[in-house]
Amino acid sequence: MFEYVLDLNNDQIYWLFSSSSQSIAAFIALIFTGYSFVVNVMDNLEARDETLADMHYELKKTYYVRLKSLALIGGSTIILSLLMIFINYYSNWMRSLLLFPSALGIIVTVGIGVWFIIEIVDPNKYAKKAKALLMEEEKAIEKEGYEVGIGEFMTLFIRLEKLIQNVYQDISLPSKVNPNNKQFQRSLSEMASILFKYELLNFDELELLKEVIKTRNLVVHGHQSEIDSSWLHMIRKAIAILQSSLEKVQKIKQRTNIQKLYDKLYHTENILKQQRAHLEDLHDKHESAIHDAIKDNYNQMILQTESKIADLEKAIHRQKGKIEEEESKLED
């Protein structure tokens, strides 16, 4: 069979390798074009569902390795095919030398391309990648050796998710902003990073939260029914961390609120001082007034000022009561 291939005439060699180089180039270009559409779809899906981020990242790394191999081997095959065409009429021994690697390159390039296409269109690619990543995650932890139902894990994670959102909203969103507005929505990992930025988490706690979030995403998309019980301890530890962070934020908010109340009290007391000084001035003018009409006018102004002073004294009393209430909450 090999002897027969070597006996191909010059025209057959020319036709075979000129068409193969063009076909390989078109094949690779088509795959890269298709991949660009696939990446665009993946990015759109990730924008709507941030739980896909880890799997998309790993899938893109896998696809990159495939495409790099395809480009290198395909490019080399095209060069070999062009060399075959160039030396076809000049050197029989070089043509025989390059024939086998050129033919092998064509077969390998087509094989890698077909394999890559099958990987992209595989409907179970998310589940397969999630299971593989989850196995890698579990290698890095001390497994307890027994499995628990996924429902218990998800119940704890929902509690953790609400805690992350509550702490984030307390430190990041104005009180009048609707947290359901998409403009202010962030992924759980982004929220955890912001808590780290505000020094509510240290680096180890941030990494723990990200590991738990990543594991939850892998469990959901990997269609796992059970998970090692060690993850329950990790998620409970993460919940305890977030509860501590929430308490810190609440105390900070209480202190800030108390400070605002003191500022408001100070402002009200200054107004009260001004009104009392104004009242004394009105009394002096009333005493020095000659005409009864002017005295009556001052009497009305005195009554109005005394009413304002009484209202201010009541306001100060209420403000002091609020301060005492907030300070007692802070001590508790």
Secondary structure, 3 states (H helix, E strand, C coil): CHHHHHCCCHHHHHHHHHHHHHHHHHHHHHHHHHHHHHHHHHHHHHHHCHHHHHHHHHHHHHHHHHHHHHHHHHHHHHHHHHHHHHHCCCCHHHHHHHHHHHHHHHHHHHHHHHHHHHHHHCCCHHHHHHHHHHHHHHHCCCCCCCEEEHHHHHHHHHHHHHHHHHHHHHHHCCCCCCCCCHHHCCCHHHHHHHHHHCCCCCHHHHHHHHHHHHHHHHHHHCCCCEEECHHHHHHHHHHHHHHHHHHHHHHHHHHHHHHHHHHHHHHHHHHHHHHHHHHHHHHHHHHHCCCHHHHHHHHHHHHHHHHHHHHHHHHHHHHHHHHHHHHHHHHC
